């Protein structure tokens, strides 16, 4: 008994489709980084900067190397973490920078297709927060951006001036939210400058918390997530969310924003960076329990292969009758 036509010629269809490079890609999410500092170090891997979904040192984590700049220290407290960023003195008003690259150079996350999504998760506990209402700053800052290859850090230090593209959060960290925009989503569309030290290189997009609502509490664990999803109109849907305690009165501060013209047309990301400014306007220590990055990997779809391959081998089937 002969096999159905689709089964008989599927291998040929797939071969032709792959050969011509015309298969449509679909999203399959993978975990690029899942770090809890089981090995007690934050400098692995030194050369590639990210294990990129692997576990090169067989310690149970997919790691990315971290770089510390500015005031204080950034080190795991021991095997199993947490990764602790700490200012030099409790009342320090100086800033620090903590930066990691979650892909190796040249392998940036690229949201090529509709539905492709990047998700960054950061779970941390701050201590010795300015609990008064007098802190009106936006000195609690983070960025999810693409760093030009030539500007990647290779040793401890603060990120230099570069044409970064991506998104940032400029936030107020206080017991009572004191800034007029205490949870503000920002966009960096290629302006050359330092990553997070100034706001002039960033464009404000939306705010997701209310002034004078409950802020942060020392010793409370918070979970920050940013998801960036490519939509059918070739824009990006961004959800930036901080959850924990009674933040913003209900335990969640959140911005949901659609960027119709993102990042000068760039859909690439490879960097996560933090810039707090000491207990005067943020906290004395930040203890990170988990850093995770999930991203899409393109895969050929069977439907696309069948569509192209079927056309290509239709004549072949006719000739072999």
Buried (B, 14 or more C-beta within 10 A) or exposed (E): EEEEEEEEBBEBBBBBBBEEEBBBBBBEEEEBBBBBBBBBBBEBBEEBBBBBBEEEBEBEBBBBBBBBBBBBEBBBEEEEBBBBBBBBEBEBBEBBBBBBBBBBBEBBBBBEBEEBBBBBBBBBBBBBBBEEBEBBBBBBBBBBBBBEEEBBBEEBEBBBEBBBBBBBBBBBBBBBBBBEBBBBBBBBBBBEBBBBBEBEBBEEBBBBBBBEBBBBBBEBEBBBBBBBBBBEEEBBBBBBBBBBBBBBBEEBBBBEBBBEEBBEEBBBBBBBBBBBBBBBBBBBBBBBBBBBBBBBBBEBEBEBBBBBBBEBBEEEEEEEE
